[in-house]
Amino acid sequence: MSQYICISSAQAIEWLDKGAVIADIRDAQSFQQGHIPGAFNLSNDNLHEFMMAAEFETPLIVCCYHGISSQSAADYLAKQGFEEVSSLDGGFEAWSASHPDKIEA
């Protein structure tokens, strides 16, 4: 059974520095107002496209608003075959509080 882990914002930066992909599952409007640089706005509408283009061996970080919904999404993606999946603890709210200089719109 595939599993995911929860990581802090500081750990997420380490993962991103090593080439991780970040999937932001917040709604499109919230994503457009601000997101982690390089994040992909993942939704039910583009999940198939994301999966078809994905490299399953590349580490994947799932981000939501507060770190709760991302756990379910991370679990789902791990079960789809992603080898290294994490959920961002505290979500985008924690990220923006810890790294206000690392947000793009």
C-alpha positions as CSV (number, residue, x, y, z in Angstrom):
1,M,0.0,0.0,0.0
2,S,1.4,3.4,-1.0
3,Q,1.7,6.1,1.6
4,Y,2.4,9.7,1.8
5,I,4.1,11.8,4.5
6,C,3.4,15.2,6.0
7,I,6.2,17.8,5.6
8,S,6.8,21.3,7.0
9,S,7.3,24.4,4.8
10,A,11.1,24.1,5.5
11,Q,11.1,20.5,4.4
12,A,9.1,21.5,1.3
13,I,11.9,23.9,0.3
14,E,14.4,21.1,0.6
15,W,12.2,18.9,-1.6
16,L,11.7,21.7,-4.1
17,D,15.5,22.3,-4.2
18,K,15.9,18.7,-5.2
19,G,13.3,18.9,-8.0
20,A,10.0,18.1,-6.5
21,V,6.8,19.0,-8.2
22,I,4.1,20.9,-6.2
23,A,0.4,20.3,-6.9
24,D,-1.8,23.0,-5.4
25,I,-5.4,21.7,-5.0
26,R,-6.9,25.1,-4.0
27,D,-9.6,26.6,-6.2
28,A,-8.4,28.5,-9.3
29,Q,-9.2,32.0,-8.0
30,S,-7.1,31.4,-4.8
31,F,-4.3,29.9,-6.8
32,Q,-4.2,33.0,-9.1
33,Q,-4.1,35.3,-6.1
34,G,-0.9,33.6,-4.9
35,H,0.8,30.3,-4.9
36,I,4.2,28.6,-4.4
37,P,6.4,29.3,-7.4
38,G,6.2,26.6,-10.0
39,A,3.1,25.0,-8.5
40,F,0.6,23.3,-10.8
41,N,-3.1,24.1,-10.0
42,L,-4.5,20.5,-9.8
43,S,-8.3,19.9,-9.9
44,N,-10.7,17.2,-10.9
45,D,-10.9,18.9,-14.3
46,N,-7.2,18.5,-15.1
47,L,-6.3,15.5,-13.1
48,H,-6.1,13.2,-16.1
49,E,-3.8,15.7,-17.9
50,F,-1.6,15.9,-14.9
51,M,-1.3,12.2,-14.5
52,M,-0.5,11.7,-18.2
53,A,2.3,14.2,-18.1
54,A,3.7,13.2,-14.6
55,E,6.9,11.5,-13.9
56,F,5.9,9.1,-11.1
57,E,9.4,8.9,-9.7
58,T,9.7,12.7,-9.2
59,P,8.8,13.7,-5.6
60,L,5.4,15.3,-5.3
61,I,4.2,17.8,-2.7
62,V,0.4,18.4,-2.4
63,C,-0.7,21.7,-1.1
64,C,-4.2,23.0,-0.1
65,Y,-5.4,25.8,2.1
66,H,-4.6,24.5,5.6
67,G,-3.0,21.1,5.1
68,I,-6.1,19.0,5.6
69,S,-7.6,18.3,2.1
70,S,-4.0,17.8,0.8
71,Q,-3.7,14.7,2.9
72,S,-6.6,12.9,1.1
73,A,-5.2,14.1,-2.3
74,A,-1.7,12.9,-1.4
75,D,-3.1,9.5,-0.4
76,Y,-4.9,9.2,-3.6
77,L,-1.9,10.2,-5.7
78,A,0.3,7.8,-3.8
79,K,-2.1,5.0,-4.6
80,Q,-2.0,6.0,-8.3
81,G,1.7,5.1,-8.3
82,F,3.6,8.3,-7.4
83,E,6.7,7.0,-5.5
84,E,7.3,9.8,-3.1
85,V,4.3,11.9,-2.1
86,S,3.9,14.5,0.7
87,S,1.2,16.7,2.1
88,L,2.3,20.3,3.1
89,D,1.6,20.7,6.8
90,G,-0.5,23.9,7.4
91,G,-1.0,24.2,3.6
92,F,-0.6,27.5,1.7
93,E,-1.5,29.5,4.9
94,A,1.6,28.1,6.7
95,W,3.7,28.5,3.6
96,S,2.7,32.2,3.2
97,A,3.4,32.9,6.9
98,S,6.8,31.2,6.8
99,H,7.9,32.3,3.3
100,P,6.1,35.5,2.2
101,D,9.0,36.1,-0.2
102,K,8.3,32.8,-2.0
103,I,4.9,33.5,-3.4
104,E,4.0,34.3,-7.0
105,A,0.7,35.4,-8.5
